Amino acid sequence: MSGMAAEANSGALRIRFFLPSPELSPYVTTYYYTEAGQADGVIEDYLHPEWANVRLVGKGGIFGSIGGTDMDPVPDFVATGPTSVASRFGLKKGRYWGIGLLPAGWARFVDAPANQRADVYSDIDTDPAFAAFRPLKNIIKAEGEVASEAAAIDRHMKSLLVRPAADDARILALHRALLDREIETVSGLAAAIGLSPRSLERLANQVFGFPPKLLLRRQRFLRCLAQFMLDPSLKWLNTLDWHYHDQAHFTRDFRRFMTMSPREYGKLDHPVLRAAAFARSQVAGEAVQGLHNPARPPARD
């Protein structure tokens, strides 16, 4: 691993983020550890749209719903594809690990098109698309040492680099273009990376999970949400990306992506996401995974 880590600790909740080894930076955002220590019940929150994640339960249990309201138990070893809508989740008292996958990581480590697993949970034990991650199950313990587990996760992820890269140059070019706030149209996106609209559509769905227009819309929304997560004293009007025509435009997008109005979201407690936003921004530079900037692959002799 890179050795960089950041922690948020609120007593009942402890969250730590670790950066992967440099050679994994085009593929993995962070490794993140969550320890929920409440006496009983479930800690609940809403997760914004993001790239794919792998999550493992060392002890406890996860409940979740993507785009819905009623939460159900999810597998203890679960993958979530890229999402275009909020996920409501709950954590029982316990310890949990997560791995954030960038689009290039999905293309290299997952054996299925991203749009076939978008906005759904997958049981890693039974879904062959995620077979490469199954050895991680033996790393996570009910009582483990956090830094040692993080290092073991990183070693396994590095071992997966023997798998052939999947057109990294085009994937990373599209990813960087999505992060460019000057690009606001699909035609501009295609021109920036030198692809035809049809090729762009195919690459976006296959690797990023959604059509280019929706990806641009999602990125614009996440830029606003990230500001609010770091400073909840801001009024929503002060967070608006300049591509939004007015607050009504932003409110429509908010309902589309978060399944509620900005006012409703602002009234909710966010015990997990707010702590995670600060810790993540310290170690990775961005409050939300969807704004993570992939590094170029390391130079090779």
BELLINMO-V881693 format. One record per residue. N is the residue number from 0. SS is DSSP state (a for helix, b for strand, c for the rest). PHI is phi in whole degrees, -180 to 180 (* if undefined). PSI is psi as a letter, one per 30 degrees, with the letter a starting at -180 (NA if undefined). Layout:
n ss phi psi
N SS PHI PSI
N SS PHI PSI
//
This chain:
n ss phi psi
0 c * l
1 c -74 f
2 c 92 f
3 c -84 k
4 b -150 l
5 b -143 l
6 b -134 k
7 b -123 k
8 b -139 j
9 c -115 g
10 c 91 d
11 c -80 f
12 b -139 k
13 b -127 k
14 b -130 k
15 b -129 k
16 b -115 k
17 b -128 k
18 b -83 k
19 c -74 l
20 c -59 l
21 a -54 e
22 a -69 f
23 a -94 f
24 c -62 f
25 c -74 f
26 c -118 f
27 b -126 k
28 b -80 d
29 b -148 l
30 b -103 k
31 b -134 k
32 b -113 k
33 b -126 k
34 b -121 j
35 b -99 j
36 c -115 g
37 c -63 k
38 c -63 e
39 c -155 l
40 c 79 a
41 b -131 k
42 b -82 k
43 b -116 l
44 b -163 l
45 b -117 k
46 b -97 k
47 c -69 l
48 c -58 k
49 c -159 a
50 c -77 a
51 b -73 l
52 b -144 k
53 b -113 k
54 b -130 k
55 b -130 k
56 b -97 j
57 b -83 e
58 b -159 k
59 c 122 b
60 c -177 k
61 b -114 k
62 b -118 k
63 b -163 l
64 b -156 k
65 b -98 j
66 c 78 g
67 c -122 a
68 c -113 e
69 c -88 k
70 c -88 k
71 b -124 l
72 b -60 k
73 c -114 l
74 c -58 l
75 c -71 f
76 b -131 j
77 b -130 k
78 b -113 k
79 b -115 k
80 c -68 l
81 c -57 k
82 c -119 k
83 c -120 g
84 c -151 l
85 c -64 k
86 b -114 k
87 b -89 k
88 b -142 l
89 b -138 k
90 b -121 k
91 b -78 l
92 c -55 k
93 b 164 a
94 b -131 k
95 b -142 k
96 b -120 k
97 b -139 l
98 b -129 k
99 b -89 k
100 b -105 k
101 c -77 l
102 a -54 e
103 a -65 e
104 a -68 e
105 a -60 e
106 a -62 e
107 a -89 e
108 a -109 f
109 c -113 k
110 c -99 h
111 c -165 k
112 c -61 k
113 a -63 e
114 a -71 f
115 a -82 f
116 c -122 g
117 c -71 k
118 c 60 g
119 c -142 l
120 b -91 k
121 b -129 k
122 b -79 j
123 c -65 e
124 c -66 f
125 c -118 f
126 c -93 j
127 a -64 f
128 a -63 f
129 a -112 g
130 a -60 f
131 a -63 f
132 a -93 f
133 a -60 e
134 a -61 f
135 a -63 f
136 a -61 f
137 a -82 f
138 c -88 e
139 c -87 k
140 c -116 l
141 c -65 e
142 c -132 j
143 c -134 l
144 c -94 k
145 a -62 e
146 a -63 e
147 a -66 e
148 a -65 e
149 a -60 e
150 a -65 e
151 a -68 e
152 a -60 e
153 a -63 e
154 a -61 e
155 a -65 e
156 a -63 e
157 a -65 e
158 a -65 f
159 a -76 f
160 a -70 f
161 a -69 f
162 c -68 k
163 c -66 k
164 c -67 l
165 c -118 i
166 c 56 h
167 a -55 e
168 a -60 e
169 a -70 e
170 a -64 e
171 a -68 e
172 a -63 e
173 a -66 e
174 a -62 e
175 a -65 e
176 a -66 e
177 a -64 f
178 c -84 f
179 c -82 j
180 c -70 f
181 c -79 f
182 c -94 j
183 c -125 f
184 c -128 l
185 a -65 e
186 a -64 e
187 a -66 e
188 a -65 e
189 a -63 e
190 a -66 e
191 a -65 e
192 a -112 g
193 c 71 h
194 c -117 l
195 c -71 l
196 a -54 e
197 a -68 e
198 a -66 e
199 a -62 e
200 a -60 e
201 a -65 e
202 a -65 e
203 a -62 e
204 a -67 e
205 a -65 e
206 a -111 e
207 a -99 f
208 c 98 f
209 c -146 l
210 c -64 l
211 a -57 e
212 a -63 e
213 a -69 e
214 a -62 e
215 a -63 e
216 a -64 e
217 a -65 e
218 a -63 e
219 a -60 e
220 a -65 e
221 a -64 e
222 a -61 e
223 a -72 e
224 a -62 e
225 a -61 e
226 a -63 e
227 a -66 e
228 a -64 e
229 a -81 f
230 c -142 i
231 c -67 f
232 c -75 f
233 c -68 k
234 c -80 k
235 a -56 e
236 a -60 e
237 a -79 f
238 a -98 f
239 c -63 k
240 c -67 k
241 c -68 f
242 c -76 f
243 c -77 k
244 c -70 e
245 c -165 l
246 a -67 e
247 a -63 e
248 a -61 e
249 a -65 e
250 a -63 e
251 a -62 e
252 a -64 e
253 a -60 e
254 a -63 e
255 a -63 e
256 a -92 f
257 a -111 f
258 c 63 g
259 c -161 l
260 c -81 l
261 a -56 e
262 a -64 e
263 a -63 e
264 a -64 e
265 a -65 f
266 a -81 f
267 c -79 k
268 c -78 k
269 c -128 i
270 c -64 e
271 c -90 e
272 a -68 e
273 a -67 e
274 a -63 e
275 a -65 e
276 a -61 e
277 a -68 e
278 a -65 e
279 a -66 e
280 a -64 e
281 a -68 e
282 a -93 e
283 a -116 f
284 c 91 f
285 c -135 k
286 c -75 f
287 c -127 k
288 a -63 e
289 a -66 f
290 a -103 g
291 c -63 k
292 c -95 j
293 c -71 k
294 c -82 l
295 c -72 k
296 c -59 k
297 c -64 k
298 c -65 k
299 c -120 k
300 c -68 NA
//
